[in-house]
């Protein structure tokens, strides 16, 4: 089946029809997805596989009955919510268009089992870790946490042929050295410290290369590749070492999209692309070199850079990064000055040329590193800082 490009075009045009409108916040605790989960349960098997430390349920959703089995999980890190929204968009597409030939093809060839929220306690607190302050993505060997044990038990019982590990990444990443944000990033984790490219790892590399090609026209220059340093405590590395092709998906920044409503769409289509290339075996036409041609992520971005500001008589740049903080069930973006220096060699998602005009603190705020600054005085005028 080679008509994915046409199917992709159709799905792009129909995206507003299957986008889950109930999910629209960067903050996404379990209570926010309950109605979406209930709707999905009308069409697909939804099973509670256990509970978190605080007693929140952890579910799986199963789509299709094909021979190729894929295990996917989202919100392993509680504050990484974009992929969860994208997962429900994908599920909505299957429900809204039950007779679509492309989607029927996927359901016939694949069995997809999804954990939409592995870490509901972290999701509620909007933290990376679970309730015990453990990073579940560093608990694959020790399996100390309940949530890690649930994932491993499901992996052992389901015996997937492929794994999709769904995450968010920070706004600091560029796709290579160019001034392009890494809106999507991928990784085929290493299997050992030597980073050997064994047969199962080659498969995941080729799948990623296929996804990158499918998305390249809508995200030119904005798809990156993570460094593949081996960490046996990471879930992806562990599953890859068990000879299961594993793919890490990372949702990143898109211009002026701090709520990641554009990025969720691209993640949704990257999931469709991954499902299609597995179902159609089209990944076989790609090579390992195609994977390595994807530019490696670099940490080259700040959220905002004020260029050529006069501070205490000297001309300097001021780099600001937004820090996410949960306030009354909303995510606030706190502007933190990360660096003040001459000619900062980095890119800003936004840049303001201060034209060597005087930059002063507003009120009690100071122009120095590691402080939160909402406003400056620039040449006598108020300059407000927000995302």
C-alpha positions, 0 to 999 in steps of 0.5 A: 500500500503506497497511497499514504501521502494521499491519505496524509493529505486527506487526514490533514484537511480533516484534522479539525473533524477528529481533533479532541476538543476536550483536550486543549491545555498543557496541564493534563491530569487524569481527570481531564481525560476521563470524558475522552477515555469514556468516549473511546471505550464506546468503540475500543476495549479499554482496560484498567491495568492497575493504579498509581501510588495515589490510586489513580487508574492506569488504562490501556486502549486496544485498536485493531486485530492485526498480526503486527503488535505495537505497544505505545505509552504516553505521559511517562513524564507527567508534565509531557502532555502533547503526545497524550492529546495527539493519541486521543486525536488519533483514536478519534480519527479511527472512530470518526471515519470507521470506513476509511480505507487507510484506517481500515488497513491499519486496523486489519494489519496492526494491533495497537495497545496504548497507555494514554497516561502512565504517570497520573500522579505526576500529571496531577502535580505537573512534574516529570517524576511520579509521587515518589520523585522517581523518573519512571524513564530511569527505572527500567532496570530496578522497577521500584515504582508501581507504574514502571512495573505496570508497563513492564508487565504489559510489555511481557504479556503483550509481547509487542513487535514494536514500541512507541515511547511518546514524550515532550522536549524543551524549547531549547532544541534546534534541528541541527545547527540551523535556526530551526526549532526541533518541532519533532525529534526521534531516537532509536535508543541504543542496545548497549554501551557500544551503540551496536546497530543490530538487526532490530535496531536497524528496523527502528532506524528505518521506521524513523527515516520513513516518518521523517520523510513523510513529515518533511514537507510540512516541517521542512528543517524542523525534524531532529534526531537525539543523541543515542548514548546508552542508558540501561535504566531508560525504558527505551534502551531496555526494550531495544536491548530485548530486540524490540524495535523501539522509537522515541517520539519527542514533541517540541516547539513550533513558532508561537505555539507554547500550548503545542496545539500545532505540534500535537497535530504533527505528532498525531501524523507522525504516529499515523506515519509510523503505523503505516510504515509498519503495516505496509512494511514500507520501512524496508525501502529506507536505510540506516544512512537515511536515519543518520541524515536526520540532523542531530538535536543541538541546544541552540535556542532560548525563548527570547533574546534581547539583542544589543541592550545598553546595561550599565553602560555596556552593550549586551544581549539578554537571553530569557527562558520560560519556566513552566509552573502550575498555578490554579490548574493552568500552566504559567510561563515565567520569564527567567533571565538565563544569560547576560553576555556580549553577543550570545551565540544562540537563537531566540524563538523571538528576538528583539533588537534593542538598538543599543538603547538603555535597558533598566529594571522595572520596579523591584525587578533586576536585570541579572541572571536567574531572576524572573522578569516580567517587564523592563524599561527600554529607553523610557518605555515599558517592555512586557515579557510574555510567551 
